[in-house]
Structures are given as structure tokens and as C-alpha cells.
Amino acid sequence: MPAHSQSNSPASRGAWFLPLVLAGLGVLGWACQDSGGSNDSSDDDSGNEDGTESADGTSDGSSEVTRQDVLASIATQVIVPSTADFATQAASLQSAVDAYAAAHTDEATLQAAQDSWRETMSQWQRLELMQVGPAASSLAGIAGEDVRDEIYSWPTADTCAVDRALADEDYAADTFFVTELVWAYGLDALEYLLFAAGDEHTCPTQVQLDGPWAALSDDERASRRATYAAVLAGHIADQASTLATRWDPAGDDYAALLANPGSGDSPYASDVEALDEIFRSMFYVDKQTKDAKLGLPLGLVTGCDAVPCLDLLENPWSADAGPAIVANLSVLRDLIQGGSDPETADGFDDLLEQMGEGQIASTLLADIDSAIATIEALDAPLAQVIASDTAQGEAVHAAVKNVTDTLKGPFVMALMLTIPAEGAGDHD
């Protein structure tokens, strides 16, 4: 059974090194791509020969791709549609969970709610690599508003907090989302309410929940579980709508703030700073996808006392740990290319190609495809695979590590990006 709580972060793993000649190539290439080496986005960086942009904020291919073109492409072709899709899916989830709450004894309504949760989580796992602006942490990101934690707080999770709120009916209070900590709500708490089997609570003895829990009949607990789930689904839908509006060009248009650093109300002083913020979000695939989702439960990162630590896997109740990693890797590809269609998008790969370093992007994209194929070839859910054959799990980890080795090595050095503080000491 999954653990009662999780609050683990992978340990730092030392320093990594790169050949000095690679650094030299990166500097040379960047100088060629952006003559003068200025970090000031006040230079004309529009991407068209006449200094204009195309309607969607990306270049039309008539001149070299610039850093501002990449920012505009990522904003309009990746983040804006992804937040809109998530808002649509979260609204569907709310409807499905409401139907379950209205008929909690009907297995069909529970199944429909579970299916909708899976679809919503798959879309959210794309946004995990887009913790920029409103979704970012107010402590780690520029202009962060902590919206991400309101929607999904893993690996900070505590099912005991959910059990306590259920027993006390705290979820019914108007102030619930103000007074409770994030681990009592969000997609992770909703997963536990929709998928956990059995009628036992997950709190340790010292919490003293046995009495209040036993006082509830099986049907009352099931009814409260469904009602609580509906409350959470409603909050997730509200947060999803807010996030989509913040990015929508027809709403608050945060996309324009990202695409035009150094001007107007943009919180980014330069295109270099804005690209570093995008890379900080992309770095999720190293510290979370590789280390927390795979390395920790496999014992490859400090924190697992008896390998394998299945209780440390993400999405333990739904057994969707594998699909979550696939979603992370899929959107990493889009962010590198600047969109899902490389023919119409301006991405990091284009910058590298202009610098004569196109092979870095080709290697990175090929390794992403290989890692996805490795996961999709598993003949059972990742938790079962790791439980029965740790070597297979380690093969998945190695495939993802191939991606991150290039991402935080040749990729970051050639483009002269900044490794996030939390990843600066990693040596794997």
C-alpha cells in the first residue's frame, strides 16, 4: 500500500563537468547568432527583416530565428494552448465527479470519474514543465503566483490530511481552501479519494483518528468521499480556468509579457532572463522526472531505505506513474521545438542549428523519443515492473538520464543558459 505521506526531494549529487572546448563552441555559436552579445532585449529582436512580427508572435522564416522569436513561439504555441486544454479537461472532470457524488453507489459513475481524472492528469503533466509566471512558485520563479501547488502539490502529499478532513467534514467549510494546506486538496488528493480501495484510514496512531473513523458507517464514509471529491474537482476547475485566462491573449495575456521581455509590464528584464526562466521550468525533467519519479523509488537517489520504494512513486493509487513520465517527455520535445509542429514553430533547436550545433538538438530529440518508447514498451504498469524487475526500472531511468545528460550538458552550454540553483550541484 502507498505510504501515508510523502515529502521527499532528491538529494544533490555533486558537480558535473564538460569539456572546455564545448563551452568555447557555445560562446562562439551564440556570438554568431546574436552579434554583439548583448543581453538587452531593447535591440530589434523581432525575427523579421523589416523588424515586424507575424500575427502569432513568431517569425515567418524570412530571417534568422531570435531568442524573442523562441519566447513568442513557446508562449503562443505551447503554453497558451496547453493551459486552455487543461481548463477544458478540468471542467469535464468537475462534471464527472459531480455525477459520481450524486450517485456514489453507481460503479459506472466512479469509473467515469476515474477515467476523467486520468485524462486531466495527463494534460496536467504537460504543464508540470511550464511552471512559468502564474504557475511558478513565488519563491523560485519570476512573478510566480503558486497556482501550480493549488492544482497539484506532489511530491508534497499527505493522505492522512485527506482522511482527517473527511472524518471532520472540513471540506464542507467555505474557508477550506484558505485554512488547509495544499496536501489536503488538488489532483493528488483527488486521486486518493477516487482510487484508494478499502475502508481504513492512513493516519498513524498518534493522530488518534481511529475513534472518529470507526463512528462512520461504510456508506457514510463512501458518501463523504464522493462529496469531498466533488469539492476538490470544483476547485481544480476554478484554478485551471484562472490559469488559462492569465495566459490567454484575449484575457490577461501573460503570453505577451513572456514574449516581450524588457518592455511594458513584462517582469523579465531581458530575453536572456526569460529564456533562463523557461529552462528552469524545463529542468523539471531532471530533478523531478528523473530523480524523484524514478531515481528515488529505485534507490538511485538517497531516500529509499529498502529498494524498491514503491510508496515513493508518483500516482500510486491510480498506477499512472508511467504515463506521467511520458507526458513530461512529450512536452519537453514541444518546448525544445517551440511548438508541436516544428515547421511553424521557432525553438531552441532552431537557435542551435543556426550556431552550427544542430546535432545537439537532434540527439536530444532522439533520446526523448527513445525514452518514451522504452516506457511504452513495458508490459505492465511501472510500479509492477519495478516491483518484479528492478533492472527494467533502471533501464527506464537510464533512458531518461540520456535526455537530461544532454539537456544540462551540451544543450545548456551551447545556448549559454543558466542551470537552476537546485540543479547546480548534480553530478550524474
Secondary structure in CASP SS format (residue, H / E / C, confidence):
PFRMAT SS
TARGET T0000
AUTHOR 0000-0000-0000
METHOD secondary structure of the structure
MODEL  1
M C 1.00
P C 1.00
A C 1.00
H C 1.00
S E 1.00
Q E 1.00
S C 1.00
N C 1.00
S C 1.00
P C 1.00
A C 1.00
S C 1.00
R C 1.00
G C 1.00
A C 1.00
W C 1.00
F C 1.00
L C 1.00
P C 1.00
L H 1.00
V H 1.00
L H 1.00
A H 1.00
G H 1.00
L H 1.00
G H 1.00
V H 1.00
L H 1.00
G H 1.00
W H 1.00
A H 1.00
C H 1.00
Q H 1.00
D C 1.00
S C 1.00
G C 1.00
G C 1.00
S C 1.00
N C 1.00
D C 1.00
S C 1.00
S C 1.00
D C 1.00
D C 1.00
D C 1.00
S C 1.00
G C 1.00
N C 1.00
E C 1.00
D C 1.00
G C 1.00
T C 1.00
E C 1.00
S C 1.00
A C 1.00
D C 1.00
G C 1.00
T C 1.00
S C 1.00
D C 1.00
G C 1.00
S C 1.00
S C 1.00
E C 1.00
V C 1.00
T C 1.00
R H 1.00
Q H 1.00
D H 1.00
V H 1.00
L H 1.00
A H 1.00
S H 1.00
I H 1.00
A H 1.00
T H 1.00
Q H 1.00
V H 1.00
I H 1.00
V H 1.00
P H 1.00
S H 1.00
T H 1.00
A H 1.00
D H 1.00
F H 1.00
A H 1.00
T H 1.00
Q H 1.00
A H 1.00
A H 1.00
S H 1.00
L H 1.00
Q H 1.00
S H 1.00
A H 1.00
V H 1.00
D H 1.00
A H 1.00
Y H 1.00
A H 1.00
A H 1.00
A C 1.00
H C 1.00
T C 1.00
D C 1.00
E H 1.00
A H 1.00
T H 1.00
L H 1.00
Q H 1.00
A H 1.00
A H 1.00
Q H 1.00
D H 1.00
S H 1.00
W H 1.00
R H 1.00
E H 1.00
T H 1.00
M H 1.00
S H 1.00
Q H 1.00
W H 1.00
Q H 1.00
R H 1.00
L H 1.00
E C 1.00
L C 1.00
M C 1.00
Q C 1.00
V C 1.00
G H 1.00
P H 1.00
A H 1.00
A C 1.00
S C 1.00
S C 1.00
L C 1.00
A C 1.00
G C 1.00
I C 1.00
A C 1.00
G C 1.00
E C 1.00
D C 1.00
V H 1.00
R H 1.00
D H 1.00
E H 1.00
I H 1.00
Y C 1.00
S C 1.00
W C 1.00
P C 1.00
T C 1.00
A E 1.00
D E 1.00
T H 1.00
C H 1.00
A H 1.00
V H 1.00
D H 1.00
R H 1.00
A H 1.00
L H 1.00
A H 1.00
D H 1.00
E C 1.00
D H 1.00
Y H 1.00
A H 1.00
A C 1.00
D C 1.00
T C 1.00
F H 1.00
F H 1.00
V H 1.00
T H 1.00
E C 1.00
L C 1.00
V H 1.00
W H 1.00
A H 1.00
Y C 1.00
G C 1.00
L H 1.00
D H 1.00
A H 1.00
L H 1.00
E H 1.00
Y H 1.00
L H 1.00
L H 1.00
F H 1.00
A C 1.00
A C 1.00
G C 1.00
D C 1.00
E C 1.00
H C 1.00
T C 1.00
C C 1.00
P C 1.00
T H 1.00
Q H 1.00
V H 1.00
Q C 1.00
L C 1.00
D H 1.00
G H 1.00
P H 1.00
W H 1.00
A H 1.00
A C 1.00
L C 1.00
S C 1.00
D H 1.00
D H 1.00
E H 1.00
R H 1.00
A H 1.00
S H 1.00
R H 1.00
R H 1.00
A H 1.00
T H 1.00
Y H 1.00
A H 1.00
A H 1.00
V H 1.00
L H 1.00
A H 1.00
G H 1.00
H H 1.00
I H 1.00
A H 1.00
D H 1.00
Q H 1.00
A H 1.00
S H 1.00
T H 1.00
L H 1.00
A H 1.00
T H 1.00
R H 1.00
W H 1.00
D C 1.00
P C 1.00
A C 1.00
G C 1.00
D C 1.00
D C 1.00
Y H 1.00
A H 1.00
A H 1.00
L H 1.00
L H 1.00
A H 1.00
N C 1.00
P C 1.00
G C 1.00
S C 1.00
G C 1.00
D C 1.00
S C 1.00
P C 1.00
Y C 1.00
A C 1.00
S C 1.00
D H 1.00
V H 1.00
E H 1.00
A H 1.00
L H 1.00
D H 1.00
E H 1.00
I H 1.00
F H 1.00
R H 1.00
S H 1.00
M H 1.00
F C 1.00
Y H 1.00
V H 1.00
D H 1.00
K H 1.00
Q H 1.00
T H 1.00
K H 1.00
D H 1.00
A H 1.00
K H 1.00
L H 1.00
G H 1.00
L C 1.00
P C 1.00
L C 1.00
G C 1.00
L C 1.00
V C 1.00
T C 1.00
G C 1.00
C C 1.00
D C 1.00
A C 1.00
V C 1.00
P C 1.00
C C 1.00
L H 1.00
D H 1.00
L H 1.00
L C 1.00
E C 1.00
N C 1.00
P C 1.00
W C 1.00
S C 1.00
A C 1.00
D C 1.00
A H 1.00
G H 1.00
P H 1.00
A H 1.00
I H 1.00
V H 1.00
A H 1.00
N H 1.00
L H 1.00
S H 1.00
V H 1.00
L H 1.00
R H 1.00
D H 1.00
L H 1.00
I H 1.00
Q H 1.00
G C 1.00
G C 1.00
S C 1.00
D C 1.00
P C 1.00
E C 1.00
T C 1.00
A C 1.00
D C 1.00
G C 1.00
F H 1.00
D H 1.00
D H 1.00
L H 1.00
L H 1.00
E H 1.00
Q H 1.00
M C 1.00
G C 1.00
E C 1.00
G H 1.00
Q H 1.00
I H 1.00
A H 1.00
S H 1.00
T H 1.00
L H 1.00
L H 1.00
A H 1.00
D H 1.00
I H 1.00
D H 1.00
S H 1.00
A H 1.00
I H 1.00
A H 1.00
T H 1.00
I H 1.00
E H 1.00
A C 1.00
L C 1.00
D C 1.00
A C 1.00
P C 1.00
L H 1.00
A H 1.00
Q H 1.00
V H 1.00
I H 1.00
A H 1.00
S H 1.00
D C 1.00
T H 1.00
A H 1.00
Q H 1.00
G H 1.00
E H 1.00
A H 1.00
V H 1.00
H H 1.00
A H 1.00
A H 1.00
V H 1.00
K H 1.00
N H 1.00
V H 1.00
T H 1.00
D H 1.00
T H 1.00
L H 1.00
K H 1.00
G H 1.00
P H 1.00
F H 1.00
V H 1.00
M H 1.00
A H 1.00
L H 1.00
M C 1.00
L C 1.00
T C 1.00
I C 1.00
P C 1.00
A H 1.00
E H 1.00
G H 1.00
A C 1.00
G C 1.00
D C 1.00
H C 1.00
D C 1.00
END
